[in-house]
Amino acid sequence: MAAQVVSLFAADWGIAITGYASPVPEQHIHELFAYYTIYYRNKCVKHERITAPRNDVLMVRVHFTNAVLRKFYDAVSDTDME
């Protein structure tokens, strides 16, 4: 998804996130988690699985968003943008 963001929007950076902000017991999903990817131009610079404490859906989404924005800040800081 992040690679497509770079391509579709002719952007230097692309960020994608997907996961679960609430449990789905019928699918045996009890842990709240998300995967994210950050692309710079045509290269994946960061990707991993992140987790969140149980909370209401909005707070979990805020947690994931803040975590990915921190990872993005780190990626920008670590990337040679010449």
Buried (B, 14 or more C-beta within 10 A) or exposed (E): EBBEBBEEEEBEBBBBBEBBBEEEEEEEEEEBBBEBBBBBEEEEBBEEEBEBEEBEEEEBBBBBEEBBEEBBEEBEEEBEEE
